[in-house]
Amino acid sequence: MPQAENPIEKALGRAVDSLAVVSPVGDDGGGERPRYELRTAERAFVIRALWAGAGWPADVQRAVRGVDEPWPRDLVVVARHLSPGSREILARLGANWVDESGQAHIVGPDFLVIRDASERPDESDSDDRFSWSPSALSIAEAILSRPWPSGIATNELATITGWSPTQVSQVLQAFDASRWTAKWGPQRGPRARREIADLDGLLNAWAQAASRDDAPRRFADRTFKDALEFLRGELAPSLDEHVRWAVTGWAAAQLMAPYATVVPSLQIYVPEAEFTGALTQAIRQGPAREVNEGGRIEFRPASPHVFDFVTRAFEVPTASPPRVFADLRSMGGRGEDIAAHLRDEVIVPQHRVGVRRRPSTDLVEWDDACRAALDRRVHEEFGDAHTVYEDGTWSASYFAAGRPLSLAELKEVLDSVRGHETGWPPWWVPTRAEIRPRIRDDGVDCWFKDNALNDPGHADFWRAEPSVRLFLLRGYQEDEITGQPGKALDLTLPIWRVGECLLHSSRMAKAIGASMIRFYVKWTGLSGRELKTVAAPDRLMPPGRVADQDSVATYVQVTPDEIDSGLPLVVQNLVSPLFELFDFFVPPLSLYVDELHKMQNLRD
């Protein structure tokens, strides 16, 4: 059977390659669990796929949240690579599962597939596309090792790493090309900044490159009950006298992000220049004896830049969190699970970026380019006739850093993640010939041009591209409700519309296995509008709050889980700068909570 490009079909194809066909047959009605038919000449079996992204325990726990017991026989958890800890979780649930390495456990009515493949998934497509030079390794570790609340600056990285600003700039441009980082603010000069656009992509690619190390190891052995107690009380004082050192692996993870596990051994970095003479003396005078192999204490030589990022945890020098992550992941088994825990508890939280008025340059350019494309088409279609867009518009754009899709896959995913919160969902894919989406300039366009003259709330223009970046623009529904274009902005409609678009981005990210979403909203034609309650008359709004500024744009970087679990806070971050233009109006969080609850329960 040909290997499918869709990650779900790819995993199913590898696991059940004795079957003749794996074909999509729609979804389960909620738009989140695509259905597939597994068919041979003798029989067919339909399953629902539940995507769990990379397959770490945290990914699996998020995916299975809310699944009823006992586990439905037709439901299969699909991931890129399920770690041992993830498989333990699924085994306790009695769940069906499959991943891209060919590992699988599917038991259904009159259907059985059990396979245990030892190979890891093929990661070459994502990790080998970039040539990791010493400067790139060092610069990436510096980026991953600390938060950048004001953005990543070239000169600051040059100071931290010791590489020239020119070399740092070249590496960052290569990271931009791989979509791991993105510019925002000025293009050049001291105020130019970048942000991490795809944290998982950069971390995983760097970790694989950083762990490709065939340097010799040295071992020492000593019986101890508590590895951390032995390290702090006996080994550390001896090492401090002779060498620089930093702990990594099990012990470092336990110090940074305690996990319910025993530390079975110690892994310790020593500078390359001190790995023979100075380390030999430290071992001889220390509390452990050197052995050829199998010792519970392992010494590893490290290049000087590894020690540029050493921190201290409970007074113990530790390698950087991403370095510890890479070392644990290379150990396999339980090491992968502890690496995932370290990533979720330490690495990801320090790189979360909240609302920012100046978004990434590439997002602004994307929004501008899509607006310009619509302007050209409006002029071609209507000439100088007045359209609803001239009275003001709002737009939502987002990038989800996941696997690029083919145009056909993009269309299928857009169908599957359609929202059901209201009767006119964002990025709706119509089927009527006159308005259905078309392929244009290597992307998918959809324009409801029949509404462009007199129906602003439904005059959608949207575009989606295979790199998973989306744009949506509409006029103001308030103009239609009041019959007075340009005079009002409703208090509740922006909350509903931004909430719908965020939920769409969350479903899209989960469908393609993306861990981070960059989301941008822009409102235009605001000057002279008054903040009113035209769509929700039960809400009271004092008159006289009129905007003087004509446009505002807001931005947030957020995970799908943060959208699903904290939608009111995310919407508040994006919409509150809009409301502030109306005489500094700041609605309470309860408004966002109440309105989004109404929106999400509208069809119950």
C-alpha angles and dihedrals in degrees: 000000000000114000111256120229093213105093093228093049090043092055094044091047093054094046099047101029091145088071121088102222140025107182134166116243103182127272139293094267095265095077094235105084113054116207124226133191117221105198138178129174089270106041148358132220126191119211135182115228122220109195116219100180116218092001101240117147092258090052091051094046091053092047097051096043108124098016109138124238133274094048111255109249093222095052118095126185109222125193142155094251126351111213121218091259091052091051089051090054091050092046090055089052093047087236131166114236144170137178138192094263089069095256111140146162112186120159117172140148106308090345132099133174119166118167132158110195117182098202121104119236116272104264096168094105092063104028106037096049089083126063108225110214121183089258092051091050092050096044093047091050090051091051093047096043100065142027120262105202092167095040134266111297124199096219093048091052090049090054093047097046102032093233118128119263088245092055092045090051092051092050092048091051088054090050088051090052089053088049092239093119134023136196126244132176120015117007094225141013134051093311095055111117142180135201134203105265098179111025096174092047094052094041095049095044093047093045092053091049094043093052094053093101126139095173116137120267131214123211136203129182136213133153112243136158098208115035095196093048090050091047095051099036104039116005100044096057091052094048093046090061095057116018146021109250144167131194122233136168123040098355095047092050091049090052095047101038113006113224129187096259143101119253100234098182144000126247115194132184120217124181114264091240091057098041096100119028102020095039091046090056092046092053094046093051095038135090096264134062123233117247132182095240144342097046119147091232116066123189119202127192114235134194115244095257091064088069092051088076101040115131132181125248115186088345092304117120107238133185117249117286093248090049090052089047091053093048094049093047091052089057091064124202114054089356089072092054093049089047089055090049090051091049093051096043103038115010103042098044094054091055099050110122121201130204115323127183092216109056129194114301092236091056092050091048090049092051092046093048093050092048090050091050090053091048090055093049093047090053092048092049104036106017110200095345116128114257132189090250091070090066092059139286143210125217137190123201131177141175120208112194104221140113112318113249133217116246090255092050090047090055091048093049092047088054092049098048096048112141125240099192095104138007095260107046124192116259090016112181107217122199100204108114096233095057107020117125119276133203108249129165094349093308142077120264130188125181127177091205094165088070095048094093103048114358109068096169091060102032092110124176115182138169133189130186131199092248083069102252118139137191131191129181131183140164122244116284086205089070090060095044095050097034087224110102116213096013106097145034116197121231096223108031096074089053093052096044096047090045091053092049093048091051089050090053091050093052091046093050092050091047092057098033096250117158099195136042127199108205129190130184127187131186122193135180093044101132110109095014118127122218106243143153101246097142097038108038091175088071116085117223122177111232127244103056102131128169121235096182116079102211144015134184129196134188140194137179110214143157124242090245091054089053093048096045100034107026096144092055093048092048090047091054091053101040103036094077087057093054092046089067088067099077094304093300113178114183118203122258088248089071091059092044094050097044095046090048089054091048095050093046097041093110099040 
